[in-house]
Amino acid sequence: MATRNQRATGWKETGRQKDDYYSTPRWAVEALLDREIFESPVWECASGDGAISKVLEERGYTVISSDLRQDETVYGEKGVNFLFETKKVKSIITNPPFKSGLNFVLHALECADKIAIFGRIQFLESFERYEKLFSKHSPARVYVFSGRCSCLKNGEPVNAGILCFAWFVWEKGFTGKPVLDWIVPKKKALLLVEEAKTK
Ligand SMILES: C[S@@+](CC[C@H](N)C(=O)[O-])C[C@H]1O[C@@H](n2cnc3c(N)ncnc32)[C@H](O)[C@@H]1O
């Protein structure tokens, strides 16, 4: 049964993709890589169809891709439950299933020096996440998408831009407070520059 939070954020028990399989749009991955540098190897530990892995590879990163599912759509190693893996890598970048986002981040912190997680802005809330994660491990940076950003299901946008997403970045040894910044889609940013010129 859906929790109150899940209902409030539009989660539906029926109609969800198996294992929360939704792809991250390319431009959202590029926006992260335009702002952050990672050390290889980078592990995309819930790789889906490779939406993040492929952009990383294009940028010259050495990428390890794996996913729990075993079907032919999976890019990388199939049937790998990240939560039971003990591999150590320099970086992890992923968009995990929302329902197990907390466990993914806690485990990723044990496996990598730098982590970037694509998730809903609501990930910042809840007592459980505050107690188990944010009060002990503050992200170094949070990049909020200033415009709504739709994930993809079979290549088509889903949730029609109703959810607000962000990139959450953790770095080993970081003890400060997180810096908050915004990601403005490139087309919108260009429009704003043009508007500013006419003022
Ligand atoms: C929201 S999709 C994102 C896919 C891909 N990371 C992307 O950004 O396009 C979440 C993915 O996590 C995978 N997944 C779910 N539970 C997992 C687990 N315990 N270990 C590894 N992968 C898992 C699902 O099969 C699905 O492909």
The ligand as an ORCA input file, in Angstrom:
! r2SCAN-3c Opt
* xyz 0 1
  C      14.623      5.219    -12.039
  S      15.400      3.871    -12.942
  C      16.856      4.707    -13.518
  C      17.644      4.003    -14.559
  C      18.959      4.713    -14.931
  N      19.786      4.896    -13.732
  C      18.699      6.076    -15.539
  O      19.047      7.063    -14.901
  O      18.141      6.180    -16.627
  C      15.952      2.855    -11.553
  C      16.695      1.604    -11.968
  O      17.119      0.956    -10.759
  C      17.104     -0.448    -10.966
  N      17.108     -1.068     -9.634
  C      16.083     -1.175     -8.751
  N      16.507     -1.748     -7.605
  C      17.840     -2.028     -7.778
  C      18.843     -2.635     -6.969
  N      18.561     -3.063     -5.728
  N      20.095     -2.766     -7.480
  C      20.384     -2.341     -8.729
  N      19.477     -1.755     -9.548
  C      18.226     -1.597     -9.081
  C      15.850     -0.653    -11.799
  O      15.877     -1.882    -12.483
  C      15.907      0.561    -12.745
  O      16.567      0.268    -13.951
*
